[in-house]
Amino acid sequence: MKATPMPEVTEPVTLDLDRLCKLCRGLPPREAEDLVCGIADRIVVHLAEADGTWRAGDGPALLAQLDALGGYAPVAGMLKLARVIDDCRRCLATGDPVALAATLGRMLRVGERSVLALYERQASLV
């Protein structure tokens, strides 16, 4: 039997730069950079922890991670990530493990790409 290669899943992400600029407005450049990097770092940590809690089968801990991510993503202008986080919450609430696995995979991909986009745009924000 021949293995069928899986297509690479790519999904463009966008940042709400207006939100990010408002967040950084009035701050000295170094403080703005620290703020943006700090939020990005927290998102990365919560993405990793969400993945770990899902793999461990800990629904309440996963919900806590999703709630934390849902608080940071909109502030960072990651509106697509925020929508996917809400999708994950719905999948968790319905108890559909297949949908949850697929949606969490999407959340991790969108989250990673969103953080990379944020780091790429960081210089223009401060």
WOPE-V296875 format. One record per pair of residues at least 24 apart in sequence whose ideal C-beta (glycine too) atoms are under 7 Angstrom apart, sorted by the first residue. I is the first residue (numbers start at 1). J is the second residue. D is the distance in whole Angstrom. If there is no record, write none. Layout:
((I/J/D) (I/J/D))
This chain:
((9/109/6) (11/109/7) (11/110/6) (13/80/5) (13/110/6) (13/113/5) (13/114/5) (13/117/6) (14/80/7) (15/77/4) (15/78/7) (15/117/6) (15/118/6) (15/121/6) (16/77/4) (16/79/6) (17/77/6) (17/121/7) (19/77/4) (20/76/7) (20/77/5) (20/125/5) (21/125/6) (23/75/7) (24/125/5) (24/126/6) (29/126/4) (32/125/7) (32/126/4) (33/122/7) (33/126/5) (36/118/7) (36/122/6) (36/125/6) (39/72/6) (39/75/6) (39/76/5) (40/76/7) (40/115/5) (40/118/5) (40/119/7) (42/72/6) (43/69/7) (43/72/5) (43/73/7) (43/76/7) (43/111/6) (43/115/6) (44/115/6) (47/108/6) (47/111/5) (50/104/7) (51/104/7) (51/108/6) (54/104/6) (59/92/6) (62/92/6) (63/92/6) (76/118/6) (78/114/4) (80/110/6) (80/114/7) (81/110/5) (81/111/5) (81/114/5) (84/110/5))
